[in-house]
Every structure is written in structure tokens, then in C-alpha cells.
Amino acid sequence: MSNYVTLITVAALGGIAVALQGQLMGLMDQRLGTKASVLITYGSGGLVVVLAALLSGGWSLKGWQEVPWYAFGTGLLGLFIVGTISYTVPRLGLTASFTVAVASQFIIAALLDHFGLMGAVRPLDLSRAFGIGVLILGVWLIVR
């Protein structure tokens, strides 16, 4: 049970960090533009990762050939995510931007699960479909 509490706590802290990052990137976007905001975000994050790797003894790319080719697109997806956050937060607001982003994550995740496109199949049953409908209604209520 304590492991579950730890996982929930880490996930909640991650959510807090995402909201704070979105707000801060929105501030940078307004003053510096989207490209500069993304550059600063990725550049500073990349620097921290390199320093952490160097201080902890490096990293290993052993087994990289076994990774599916499309998994290497995560960096590009990350750039797109950071760019869309930077661009939409100052224009829609933090709540509306994140509501749309999170709802779209749930919807695409349900479809990926349903068709088993990136892992185990978890069918989209009536209960989950109803939940997605409620989610879409919530998005509409927040964004309108």
C-alpha cells in the first residue's frame, strides 16, 4: 500500500510541475515568443539531464537496437507538447489549455488501449465510453 501512496504522490507532484511549467512557459511566450520559450525549456532541461548523467556515472544505450523505430520520436513529440503549452496558455488560459490537453490524452489513450496499438488491449466498454462523454462535457463547460 505504501508503494501505491508513493506512486500517487509522485504522479500528483508531476501534475503540479506540469501546471507550473505551463504557466511559466506562457509568461516566457508572451515576452520572448514561442520558439524562444521552447528553446529555454528544452535547453535548460537538457543541460540538467546531461549534468545528472555525468554526476551519476553516465548512461548506457546498450540495447537501443531493440527499441521500435517510432519510439525515438518522443523527443519530437516533447517539442510539440512544450510548444503547444507555451503557445496556448497565454491565449486560452492555463485551465482551458490543460483541460483540452488532458481530455485529448484520455481520449487517445482509450483508443490506443481499445485497439492495442501500443500494448495490451483494453476494450472501450460502455462505462469507459460514458466517462469519455462526461469528460467531453466537462471540457465544453470549462472552455466555453
Buried (B, 14 or more C-beta within 10 A) or exposed (E): EEEEEEEEEEEEEEEEEBBEBBBBBBBBBBEBEBEEBBBBBBEEEEEEEEEEEEEEEEEEEEEEEEEEEEEEEEEEEBBEBBBBBBBBBBEBBBEBBBBBBBBEEBBEEBEBBBEEEEEEEBEBEEEBEEBBEEBEEEBEEBBE
